[in-house]
Amino acid sequence: MDIWALGIILYKLLHGVYPFEADNRRDIFEKIKKGEFTVHPDILHSTSKACVSLIRQMLQTDPAKRPTTVEISNHPWLTKELEQM
């Protein structure tokens, strides 16, 4: 499973934009390679710190540092959301 791609999808679903923004493709790819993404202030106001933490973990450039699917399913943000359903 590609945790990084799931992180991109989660970010896009929650915020309506992609996490890596730049004026051209080359700059976007450079940001992706470096793992440089911006969490916009309006996103911080509408999203919990736990959610931002999960997204940051999922978008790690080093695959070995990304959480496993089990770790994601046990993440405080996700378990809290499931409890509220």
C-alpha positions in Angstrom: 0.0 0.0 0.0 1.3 3.4 -0.9 0.9 5.5 2.3 2.3 8.6 0.7 -0.4 8.5 -2.0 -3.0 8.0 0.7 -1.6 11.1 2.5 -2.0 13.1 -0.7 -5.6 11.9 -1.1 -6.4 12.6 2.5 -5.1 16.1 2.3 -7.0 16.7 -1.0 -10.3 15.3 0.4 -10.1 17.4 3.6 -8.9 20.6 2.1 -9.8 20.7 -1.6 -6.2 21.4 -2.8 -3.1 19.4 -3.2 -0.3 19.8 -0.5 2.5 20.6 -3.0 2.0 23.9 -4.7 4.3 25.9 -7.0 4.2 27.9 -10.2 5.4 25.2 -12.5 5.8 21.4 -12.6 9.6 21.4 -12.0 9.1 23.3 -8.8 6.3 21.0 -7.7 8.4 18.0 -8.3 11.3 19.6 -6.3 9.0 20.2 -3.4 7.7 16.6 -3.6 11.2 15.2 -3.5 12.1 17.4 -0.5 8.8 16.7 1.2 8.1 20.4 1.4 4.4 21.1 1.7 2.5 23.9 3.3 -0.3 23.6 5.7 -2.2 26.7 5.0 -3.5 28.8 8.0 -7.1 28.3 7.0 -6.5 24.5 7.0 -5.0 24.7 10.5 -8.2 26.4 11.7 -10.5 23.8 10.2 -8.4 20.7 11.0 -7.2 19.3 14.3 -3.5 19.1 15.2 -3.9 15.3 15.2 -5.1 15.3 11.6 -2.2 17.5 10.5 0.2 15.2 12.4 -1.1 12.2 10.6 -0.8 13.9 7.2 2.8 14.9 8.0 3.6 11.4 8.9 2.1 10.0 5.8 3.9 12.5 3.5 7.4 11.6 4.8 9.8 11.3 1.9 11.5 8.3 3.5 9.1 5.3 3.1 10.6 3.7 6.2 9.5 6.6 8.3 5.9 6.5 7.1 3.3 4.8 9.4 2.0 1.4 8.5 -1.7 0.9 7.8 -2.1 -0.5 11.3 -0.5 2.6 12.8 -2.8 4.8 10.7 -5.8 2.9 11.8 -4.8 3.4 15.4 -3.9 7.0 15.0 -5.7 9.3 17.6 -7.3 11.4 14.9 -8.8 8.5 13.1 -9.9 6.6 16.2 -11.5 9.8 17.6 -13.4 10.4 14.3 -14.7 6.8 14.3 -15.8 7.1 17.9 -17.9 10.1 16.9 -19.8 8.3 14.1 
